[in-house]
Amino acid sequence: MADTATVEKVSIIVSKGSLEGIYPALILANGARAEGIEADLFFTFFGLDAVTKKRWEHIKLATVGNPGLHLPTLLGGVPGVPDLVTRVMERKMAKLDIPPIPEFIEMIADTGAGLYACQASVDLFELDKGDLVDQIEGIITVGEFYERAAGGQIIYT
């Protein structure tokens, strides 16, 4: 028997500030919007780096403690290695037409997805609306995030 339920709404929590923490959320949101699914992104903790003006163009791949890289931890900590590995990954993504984070966020916002920053995290890192990219619709509390997410799927990346 086939499941006839369809997803109509997703709310995606972005909590990591590395390439491998941010891109899955952006890809999921973009895919949802392409399928006509309502999508909101909630940037919290280090995920705020993806939408902080000073940082969103400088996101790196985590090289230490990242088993998916198959790179010895000691090597991942050598100066210059994170930048090198990040550049290699960015080149591979560019060949697949996966845009850089700033362009991807702009594209997703242009599709009507909602982008929100976590109030507690903004306070923790002593940021304000002016520190965040223009695509952020608002700084909201966790309770407000849950109100927006009501009736949909919550995805944590």
N, C-alpha and C positions, 0 to 999 in steps of 0.2 A: 504494500500500500504506500503510495507516494505521499510525502508531506506537502500539503497545500499552503502551509503558512509561508508568508513572505516577510522579509525584513523591510520595514518602511522607514526606520530611523536608527542611526547609530550615534553614540557619544564615545569619543575616543580620548583616553587619558594619556597624555605625553609627559612622562616623568623623568626621562633620561636625556642628558645633554650631549650625546654622542651621535655620530652618523647612524650607527646601528640601532640607536634608541629612537631617533627622530624619523628616519625614512619609512619604517614600517607603518607608522601612524599616518604619514602623508600619503603613502600609497593606498592604504585602506580608505582614507577619506576621499581621495581622488576617484578610486574605484566605485565607492558608494555613490558619489555624485554622478558619475558616468552612467550608473544604473538607475538614476532617478531617486535614490535613497537620500533622505535628509541626513546631514552629517554635521556634528559639532565636534570641535577639538578643544580640550581643556588642558592647558599647559601649566604644569605644576612642578615644584622643586626644580631640579636642574633642566627639566624640559623647557623652562622659561628661556634658556639660551637660544632656542630656535626662533624666538620672537622678541629678543632683546636687541635693539639696534646695534649696540657695540659688539655683539657676539654672533649674530645669525649668519655672517659671512665667514666665520672662522671656526666652524664646528669640525672636530677631529674624530677619527675612528679610535675607539679604545683599544690599545695594543697590549696593555697589561691585564692579565686575568680574563682574556677573551678567548675561550677555547675554540671558538669558530674560526679563528685565524690560523690555528695550528702553528703558532709561533711560540717558542719558549718564553716564559715570563721574563726571564733575565734579558733576553734580546729586545722584548717589547719596551723595556725601560731605558734602553740606550738612547742618548740624545740624538735627535734627528729621525729616529725610526718612526715615531707616530706621524710626523709630517710626510715622510716618504710613503708609508702605507696608505695614508689618507689620500695623497695625490694619485696613487695607483688606483685606488677604489673609485675616486672621482672620475678618472679617465675611463674606467670600465663602464661606469654608469652613464657617462656622456655618450659613449658608443651605442648604448641602448636607449638613447633619447630620454633619460631620466634627468630632469632639470636640477640645477643647484637648489639648495634649500630656499633662499629668498625668492627665486622665481617660482618654485613649486608652491610656496605659501601664497604668493600673489594669485597664481592660477586657481588654487583651491578656493580662496576667498571670492574670486570673481565668479565661481560657480554657484555662490550662495551659501556655502558652508559657513557655520558660525565658528569664530575663533575667540576663545576666552582665556584670560590669565587668572590663575588662582590667587585670591586675595591674601590668604595666609602666606603663600610663597613670595608674593610681591612685597609684603611687609617684612618677611624674614630677610630678604636680600636687599631691603631698603631701596626698592624701585618705585616708580610711579608711572602713570600712563604715558608721560613724555619719554620714558626710557624704552617703551615698547613700540614695535612696528605699527604702522597705520592700520594694518589689517585686523588688529585686535579690536573686537567690538566692545569689549568691556572687561573689567576686573570684577570677578564674581566669587562668592563664597562657595564652599562645597555644597551647602544646602541649595543654593541657587542652581548649581550644576545639576544636582539630582532632580530638581524641579524641571529643568530643561530636558533631562534624559528620560523623564517619565514616559513609559510606554514603548521604549526602544531598547536596543541592545547596548550594553556598556562594554567597551573593549579597552583593555589595559595593555599598553606597550612598554 
